Amino acid sequence: MRILHFLVIGMLIFAASYVYRIKMESTARVERVLQLNAEIRKQRDAIAVLRAEWAKLDAPLRLQGLVERHLPLKPINANQYDSLKNLPERPPNFTRPGGRDPIGAMIDTIEAAAEPDSTTGSISGPAADQPAADQPAADPAAPAAEPEQAPGDQQ
């Protein structure tokens, strides 16, 4: 019976120490949460002060006073504008009326080359001409092979 009493007392001491440890951890975490809340409050106050300072610095009347004091600006007069006849001529248009925009055509060509071929699932265009990573690249010093001509073609 005494062994049973010692076991029960030992378990009670262990349980009490475990509960005390949990209480101390929760107290430490509550203190950390309170510290973080205080830090957040300080940061929000600092943000509010900075916003108020920004509103003061950005006030239109203050800026107008600074401009008048430091910049040699003058109000625009009606005679400062030039007439349309003194404007330079429009640059020449190199495209035909109703023709396609050359830059737009280049962009369409690039986009068409980058789109995968719907029938094979492969990429057509310049990207398809790139050698695969596992295949050796052609020797750049070797002469380029001339394209074969059909029997009826002459240059």
C-alpha positions in Angstrom: 0.0 0.0 0.0 2.8 2.4 0.8 4.2 2.0 -2.7 0.8 2.9 -4.1 0.7 6.0 -1.9 4.3 7.1 -3.0 3.2 6.6 -6.7 0.1 8.7 -6.3 2.0 11.4 -4.4 4.7 11.4 -7.2 2.1 11.6 -9.9 0.5 14.6 -8.0 3.8 16.4 -7.8 4.5 15.7 -11.5 1.0 17.0 -12.5 1.4 20.1 -10.3 4.8 20.9 -11.8 3.4 20.3 -15.3 0.4 22.6 -14.7 2.8 25.2 -13.2 5.0 25.1 -16.3 2.0 25.5 -18.6 0.9 28.5 -16.5 4.3 30.1 -16.7 4.5 29.6 -20.5 1.0 31.1 -21.0 1.9 34.1 -18.7 5.1 34.7 -20.8 3.0 34.5 -24.0 0.4 37.0 -22.7 3.2 39.4 -21.8 4.6 39.1 -25.3 1.2 39.7 -26.8 0.8 42.8 -24.6 4.3 44.0 -25.7 3.3 43.5 -29.4 0.0 45.4 -28.9 1.9 48.3 -27.3 4.4 48.3 -30.2 1.5 48.3 -32.7 -0.1 51.2 -30.9 3.2 53.2 -31.0 3.6 52.5 -34.7 0.0 53.6 -35.4 0.6 56.8 -33.4 3.8 57.4 -35.4 1.9 56.9 -38.7 -0.8 59.3 -37.6 1.8 61.9 -36.7 3.5 61.4 -40.1 0.2 61.7 -41.9 -0.6 64.9 -40.1 2.8 66.3 -40.9 2.4 65.3 -44.6 -1.0 67.0 -44.7 0.6 70.2 -43.3 3.5 70.1 -45.8 1.2 69.3 -48.7 -1.2 72.1 -48.0 -1.9 74.1 -51.2 -1.6 77.5 -49.5 1.7 76.7 -48.0 3.0 75.4 -51.4 1.7 78.5 -53.1 3.7 80.7 -50.6 6.8 78.7 -51.2 6.5 78.9 -55.0 6.0 82.7 -54.9 9.0 83.1 -52.6 11.5 80.8 -54.2 10.6 80.3 -57.9 10.7 83.0 -60.5 7.4 82.0 -62.1 5.1 84.5 -63.6 1.4 84.2 -64.6 0.8 83.2 -68.2 -0.4 86.0 -70.5 -2.7 85.5 -73.5 0.0 86.7 -75.8 2.4 84.0 -74.8 0.6 81.5 -77.0 1.7 81.0 -80.6 -0.5 80.7 -83.6 -1.0 77.4 -85.5 0.8 78.8 -88.6 4.1 78.9 -86.6 4.0 75.2 -85.7 6.4 72.9 -87.4 5.0 70.8 -90.2 3.8 67.3 -89.4 6.5 64.6 -90.1 5.9 62.6 -93.2 3.8 59.4 -92.9 5.7 56.5 -94.5 2.7 54.1 -94.4 0.1 54.0 -97.1 -3.4 55.3 -96.2 -5.4 52.3 -95.0 -2.2 50.2 -94.7 -1.1 48.3 -91.6 0.9 49.8 -88.9 4.5 48.5 -89.4 5.2 48.2 -85.6 1.9 46.4 -85.1 2.8 44.0 -87.9 6.1 43.2 -86.2 4.3 42.6 -82.9 1.8 40.3 -84.6 4.7 38.3 -86.2 6.4 37.9 -82.8 3.2 36.8 -81.2 2.4 34.3 -84.0 5.9 32.8 -83.7 5.6 32.4 -79.9 2.2 30.6 -80.1 2.3 26.8 -80.0 1.1 25.0 -83.1 -2.4 23.7 -82.4 -2.0 20.5 -84.5 1.3 19.3 -83.1 1.5 21.1 -79.8 5.0 22.3 -80.7 6.2 25.8 -81.0 6.6 27.1 -84.5 8.9 29.8 -85.6 12.4 30.8 -84.4 11.9 29.2 -81.0 11.4 25.8 -82.8 14.7 26.2 -84.5 16.7 26.2 -81.3 18.5 22.9 -80.6 17.3 20.9 -77.7 19.4 20.8 -74.5 20.2 17.1 -75.0 21.2 17.4 -78.6 24.6 18.8 -79.6 24.5 22.1 -81.3 25.9 22.5 -84.8 29.5 23.7 -85.1 29.3 27.5 -85.7 32.6 27.4 -87.6 31.3 24.9 -90.1 30.0 26.3 -93.4 26.2 26.7 -93.6 24.6 24.1 -95.8 22.9 25.6 -98.9 19.3 24.9 -99.3 18.5 22.3 -101.9 16.8 23.5 -105.1 14.0 21.8 -106.9 15.0 20.4 -110.4 13.1 23.1 -112.3 14.3 26.1 -110.2 17.1 28.2 -111.5 18.7 31.2 -109.9 
